Amino acid sequence: MEKKDILILKNIFREGPGLIEDVLMEHNLKHKIIEPDQITQIKSIENLGALIVLGGPNSANDSDTQMKSELALIRKVINAKIPYLGICLGLQTLVKASGGQVVKGETKEIGFRNHDDEFYKIRLTPQGRRDNLFKNLPDEFTVFQLHGETVKLPSEMILLALGDTCENQIVKIGANAYGIQCHFELKAEMLDLWIEHDEDLQLLDRNKVKSDYQTLHNDYQETGRQLISNFLSIAGFFH
């Protein structure tokens, strides 16, 4: 049986799929990358094998046509029980589309380190430890953050991983729809691009951010590759 297509939605030019696309290409999985203004061109989701929504500086609370179209597409995908993976803004749109709330965070989480200069870490909840998204992964791992908003979950959504500053880090609704607040898809050239264009990252010491990435590089990429492989397995692309 032919594998269905994977659709990747970018919310801004610089936040591409990174490691996600590397894994897809290594396994010759068909995928298409679109921008929000192309959503109206999607006539049917019948042949959609998975939807991956990436990050961006806009808000799930925006009332413009593009965000309304994005939320409508996500609702259709979730209702059709098509596998979904949202990263950063993609988590927030999942929560919003599922009836939860997106609110301003107590503090922005930016880069690899918190305000105490400690690495951002997330910890799996008991439900997370049982979920196949984290197969072959530790109960705690270091992550990269870039967000000022956070979420309040609807009652039917499960919290899979916690953070110290922003609590709701990885969530799940239904059997195969996941949202991840942190970024696990970064590659070195992507980080350079983000530092060049993102106003919040520009406030940090760019050399320290790059040094942190090099220090964490091997474990970070291993975690990212395992996460996307696990999601693709849940979505039925791997067996």
N, C-alpha and C positions, 0 to 999 in steps of 0.2 A: 504494500500500500504506500502511495506517495506521501511524503511528509508535507504537512501544511506549512504555509509561510509564517515567518515571524516578523511582526511589524514593530519597528522601533521609532518612537516619537521623540524628536528633539524639541526642547523648548527655547533654546538659544544656540547660536552657531558654535560657541566654544565648548559646550557640554555635550560631547559626543559619546559613543558607546565604549570607547577604549578597550579594556580587557574583555568586555562582553563580546565585541565584534571579533576579537582575536580567537576566542573559543569557538564562536559560530563558524568562522572561516576554517579553522583547523579541522572541524568536523563536517565541512561542506554543507552546512545548513542554510537553506534559502532564507534571506532576510531582506527587508526593505526599510530604509530610513526616510522618514518624512518630517516636515515641519508642521506646526499647528495650522497654518493657513491651507494645508493640503487635506485636512481631515474631511472637508466637504466633498472631496473627490472619492471617498470610500463609499461605494454603493452597497456593499454587503460584507458582513464579517463571517460568512458561512465557511470560507476556506482559511480562516485565520487560526493558526496553531497557537499563537501566544502574542500578547501585547506587552512591550517593555516601554515604560515612560521614564524619560531621563529628567535631570534637574534643570533649574533655571532661576533667574532672579525675580520672576513674576510670582503672583500669589494665586492660590486656588480660590481666593475670595474675590478676585478681579471679576468685573461684570462685562468685560468686552466680549465680542463675538467669538474670538478664538478660544478663550477659556471656557465659555459656555459649550462650544463644540467639543472641546477636550473632555469635559466632565460628562457630556452626553454619550460620547464614545465609550468612556470607561464604564458607565452604567450599563450600556448594552453588552459590553464584554463580560462584566461580572454576572449580569443576569443570564447570559448564555453559558456561564461556567467555563469560559475560555481562560486558560492560564494567564496570569497577570503578574508583572514585576514592576514596581515603581521605586525609583530612587530619588531621595530628597523631595523635590517638588512632586515627583511621581508618587511618593507615599502620601503627601498632603492631598493630592487630587483623589487618590483612592479613598481616603478617609472622608473627604468632602462628598464625593459621589455616593458613599455608602451611608450618609446621614450623620456623620460626625462633624466636628468643628475644627477649623484651623485658626489659631490664635497667636498673638505675639508671644515669643518666648521670654522668660525672665532675663536672659542674656543671650547674645549671639554666640554661637559655637563656630569658631573659625580656625581652620588649619588642623594641625596634629596635636596641639597642646591647649589645655584649658588656662584659666586665669592664674592658676597656681603653678603654671609651667610644667604640669604633668600631662602625659599622653592621654588623649581621649580613649577610654575603653568602654566597651559594652559587654554586658553579661547576660547570658541566656536565662530565661525564666524556666521553671519546671516544664511548662508546655513547650518552650523552645528546645529544651534538651531532648524532647521526644519527637520533634518535628524533623522530617527528612531534609528540610532546607539546610540543616546544619550537620548532615552526615559527614563524618571524618573531620569535624572541626572541633576546636576546644570550646569550653564553656565561656571563655572570655577572650576577646581579641581587641587589638588596637585599631582605630579607625581614623579617617579624615572627615572633618565636618565643615559645612559651609551653609549655614542657615540661620535666620533670625526668627522664624515662626516654628510653632510646634502644633501638636494635635490633641484633641480630646476625642476619645474613641467612642463609637456607638456600642451599644451593649453586646451586639453579636460579634464584635471584633476581638480577636485574641492577641494579647501582648506576648511576643516571643523573646524580646531582648530589651534590657534596660540600660540607660545611661545615667551618670551621676548628676549632670546639670539639666539636660533635657531627658526626661524619663522614657518617653515612648519612642523607642529607637527602631524596633522591627515589629511589624504587626501582620496579622493574617485574617482574612475573612473567607468563609467557605472552605473548599478543599484545596484551592490552588491559586489564590490571589494574595500576593505578598507586597508589603511596602517596607522600604528600608530608608531611614532618615539619613544615615551616614553614606559616605561614598566609598565603594570598594572597587571601582572601575578605573581608577586613575593610572595613567602611564606618565613617564617623565615629561614627554613633550606636551601632554595635556596640562600638567601642572604648570609648566612654563607659560602656556597660553592663559590659563586662569589667573596667574599672578600678574600678568601683563594687563588684563582687562577688568578684573574684579576689584571693586573699590574696597571691600572689606579685607581681602588678601593683601592689597597694597599697603595697608596700615601695619602689616607684620614685617619682621625682618626676613626678606625674601631668601637670603642666604641660609638662614636658620631653617626655614620651611623646606628648602631644597635638601639641606643636610639631613633633616629628619626623614625625608622621603628615602634618601639613599640608605640611611641607617635601618629603616624598617622595610626596605624594598622587597627582600625575598619573602618574608612572612606575609607582608601585605599582598603581594601578587598571588601567593599560594592561597591565601584566604579568598581573594576575589575570584580566582579561577574555580575554586571548589564550590563557592556559592552559586556561580552561574551554572556550573555543571550539575549541581544538585537541583537547581530550578528546572533546567532542561530535562532532567530525568523525571521530575514530578510532572512536567508538561507532556511527557510521553515521547520525547525526542531521543532519549537514551534508554537503554534497558540493561 
